[in-house]
Amino acid sequence: MRAVAFQSVLKSLDLDESGCLSRTQYFALLDSLDERIAQLEEWLKGKAAVDKKAKLLQTQRGVGYLTALATVHTLGDVSRFTRTAKQVTSFSGLDPLEHSSAGRTRFGSVSKAGSPMLRFQLGQAASIAARFDPKLKSFYKRLAKKKPKRVAKTAAARKLLVKLAIMLRDEITAEEFDKRGRTVGNARAVSGSAMTAP
């Protein structure tokens, strides 16, 4: 809304010849960029629509086609992670850094060693998912009472990532994951059952 209002103000300004030319070129460039972005969005939506793994991840509320594609293509073959929760978060740069001294261990900010695009998408997705996913919502609210919201948001993104990784590994939907329980062990225990995404 602010962008539209700002454009309206620019168009209404009484400018000299040079200013009018610059304004015309600016809006022509903006229209061209909008068209390219729309084409890219359609291409990405098409890719997500035929990607079995991306479709699987989109059964989780809050996870759209961009987050699904970023997760699938960044993580790759999740079966190579023998300790899913720890290794996936470390690979994605969402693992908290450890600071130890004088026999005391403290955890600071995340390592940011992985894909910044994936972390951004997960952060956005976690904010939405926390509104609809009861367990994630409870986890976020409980943490937000004790920690800064940015810390709680990062922790929620990390928790969501682990859930998505297990969904990929075991080929289950978000609903099936929730029925099994949130632990890796419970999810793996029944991975041989016919619980695959439609």
C-alpha positions as CSV (number, residue, x, y, z in Angstrom):
1,M,0.0,0.0,0.0
2,R,2.8,2.4,0.8
3,A,4.5,1.7,-2.5
4,V,1.3,2.4,-4.4
5,A,0.7,5.6,-2.5
6,F,4.3,6.7,-3.1
7,Q,3.9,6.1,-6.8
8,S,0.8,8.1,-6.9
9,V,2.6,11.0,-5.2
10,L,5.5,10.8,-7.8
11,K,3.0,10.8,-10.7
12,S,1.2,13.8,-9.4
13,L,4.4,16.0,-9.0
14,D,4.8,18.9,-11.3
15,L,8.3,18.4,-12.7
16,D,10.4,20.1,-15.3
17,E,11.2,18.3,-18.6
18,S,14.2,16.5,-17.2
19,G,12.3,15.4,-14.2
20,C,9.4,14.1,-16.3
21,L,11.7,12.1,-18.5
22,S,13.4,10.5,-15.4
23,R,10.0,9.7,-13.9
24,T,8.8,8.1,-17.1
25,Q,12.0,6.0,-17.3
26,Y,11.6,5.0,-13.7
27,F,8.1,3.7,-14.1
28,A,9.0,2.0,-17.4
29,L,11.8,0.2,-15.5
30,L,9.5,-0.7,-12.7
31,D,6.9,-2.2,-15.1
32,S,9.6,-4.2,-16.8
33,L,10.8,-5.6,-13.4
34,D,7.2,-6.4,-12.3
35,E,6.8,-8.4,-15.5
36,R,10.0,-10.3,-15.1
37,I,9.2,-11.1,-11.4
38,A,5.7,-12.3,-12.4
39,Q,7.2,-14.6,-15.1
40,L,9.7,-16.0,-12.5
41,E,7.0,-16.6,-10.0
42,E,4.9,-18.5,-12.6
43,W,8.0,-20.6,-13.5
44,L,8.7,-21.4,-9.8
45,K,5.1,-22.3,-9.1
46,G,5.2,-24.6,-12.1
47,K,8.3,-26.3,-10.7
48,A,6.8,-26.7,-7.3
49,A,3.6,-28.1,-8.8
50,V,5.4,-31.1,-10.3
51,D,7.9,-31.6,-7.6
52,K,6.7,-34.4,-5.3
53,K,8.9,-33.4,-2.4
54,A,7.9,-29.7,-2.7
55,K,4.2,-30.7,-2.7
56,L,4.8,-32.8,0.3
57,L,6.3,-29.9,2.3
58,Q,3.4,-27.6,1.3
59,T,1.1,-29.8,3.4
60,Q,2.6,-27.8,6.3
61,R,0.6,-24.6,6.9
62,G,2.8,-21.6,6.3
63,V,5.1,-23.3,3.9
64,G,4.6,-22.0,0.4
65,Y,6.1,-23.0,-2.9
66,L,9.2,-20.8,-2.4
67,T,10.0,-22.2,1.0
68,A,9.3,-25.8,-0.2
69,L,11.6,-25.5,-3.2
70,A,14.4,-23.8,-1.2
71,T,14.2,-26.5,1.5
72,V,14.2,-29.4,-1.1
73,H,17.0,-28.1,-3.2
74,T,19.2,-26.8,-0.4
75,L,19.0,-30.0,1.8
76,G,19.2,-32.4,-1.2
77,D,19.2,-36.0,-0.1
78,V,18.2,-35.9,3.5
79,S,18.9,-39.6,4.0
80,R,22.6,-38.6,4.3
81,F,21.9,-36.9,7.6
82,T,22.3,-39.7,10.2
83,R,21.4,-37.3,13.1
84,T,18.6,-35.4,11.4
85,A,17.8,-32.6,13.9
86,K,21.4,-31.7,14.7
87,Q,22.9,-32.1,11.2
88,V,20.2,-30.4,9.3
89,T,20.1,-27.3,11.5
90,S,23.9,-27.2,11.3
91,F,23.9,-27.6,7.6
92,S,21.4,-24.7,7.2
93,G,23.2,-22.4,9.6
94,L,20.4,-22.4,12.2
95,D,22.5,-24.1,14.9
96,P,23.3,-21.9,17.9
97,L,27.0,-21.1,18.5
98,E,28.5,-22.5,21.7
99,H,30.6,-20.3,23.9
100,S,32.4,-22.1,26.7
101,S,34.6,-20.7,29.4
102,A,35.4,-21.5,33.0
103,G,33.4,-24.6,32.9
104,R,30.3,-22.8,31.8
105,T,28.6,-23.4,28.4
106,R,26.4,-20.7,26.8
107,F,24.7,-20.6,23.4
108,G,24.7,-17.4,21.3
109,S,23.5,-16.5,17.9
110,V,23.1,-19.0,15.1
111,S,26.1,-19.9,12.9
112,K,24.6,-18.7,9.6
113,A,26.9,-21.2,7.9
114,G,24.2,-22.3,5.4
115,S,22.0,-20.8,2.8
116,P,20.8,-17.3,3.8
117,M,17.8,-17.7,1.4
118,L,16.6,-20.8,3.2
119,R,16.9,-19.2,6.6
120,F,14.9,-16.2,5.4
121,Q,12.2,-18.4,3.9
122,L,12.0,-20.5,7.0
123,G,11.7,-17.4,9.2
124,Q,8.8,-16.2,7.1
125,A,7.2,-19.6,7.1
126,A,7.6,-20.1,10.8
127,S,5.8,-16.9,11.6
128,I,2.8,-18.1,9.6
129,A,3.0,-21.7,10.7
130,A,3.1,-20.7,14.4
131,R,-0.5,-19.3,14.0
132,F,-1.9,-22.6,12.9
133,D,0.4,-25.4,14.2
134,P,-0.6,-25.9,17.9
135,K,2.8,-27.3,19.0
136,L,4.8,-24.7,17.2
137,K,2.5,-22.0,18.5
138,S,2.9,-23.2,22.0
139,F,6.7,-23.5,21.6
140,Y,7.0,-20.0,20.2
141,K,4.8,-18.3,22.8
142,R,6.6,-20.1,25.7
143,L,10.0,-19.0,24.4
144,A,8.9,-15.5,23.5
145,K,8.0,-14.9,27.2
146,K,11.6,-15.5,28.2
147,K,13.6,-14.5,25.2
148,P,13.6,-11.6,22.6
149,K,11.1,-12.2,19.8
150,R,13.9,-12.6,17.2
151,V,15.4,-15.4,19.3
152,A,12.0,-17.1,19.5
153,K,11.4,-16.7,15.8
154,T,14.8,-18.2,15.0
155,A,14.1,-21.2,17.3
156,A,10.7,-21.7,15.7
157,A,12.3,-21.6,12.2
158,R,14.8,-24.2,13.4
159,K,12.0,-26.4,14.8
160,L,10.1,-26.1,11.5
161,L,13.2,-27.0,9.5
162,V,13.6,-30.2,11.5
163,K,10.0,-31.1,10.9
164,L,10.3,-30.5,7.2
165,A,13.5,-32.6,7.0
166,I,11.8,-35.5,8.7
167,M,8.8,-35.2,6.4
168,L,11.2,-35.4,3.5
169,R,13.1,-38.3,5.0
170,D,10.1,-40.4,5.8
171,E,7.9,-39.2,2.9
172,I,5.0,-38.1,5.2
173,T,2.6,-35.2,5.2
174,A,2.5,-32.6,8.0
175,E,-0.6,-34.2,9.3
176,E,1.0,-37.6,9.4
177,F,4.0,-36.2,11.2
178,D,1.8,-34.6,13.9
179,K,0.0,-37.9,14.4
180,R,3.3,-39.7,15.0
181,G,4.6,-37.2,17.5
182,R,7.4,-34.6,17.1
183,T,10.4,-36.8,17.9
184,V,12.7,-38.3,15.3
185,G,12.4,-41.7,16.8
186,N,8.6,-41.8,16.7
187,A,8.6,-40.6,13.1
188,R,11.1,-43.2,12.0
189,A,9.4,-46.0,13.9
190,V,6.5,-46.2,11.5
191,S,8.3,-45.0,8.4
192,G,7.7,-48.4,6.8
193,S,3.9,-47.9,6.9
194,A,2.0,-46.7,3.9
195,M,2.0,-43.0,4.9
196,T,3.0,-41.2,1.9
197,A,1.8,-37.9,0.5
198,P,-1.1,-38.2,-2.0
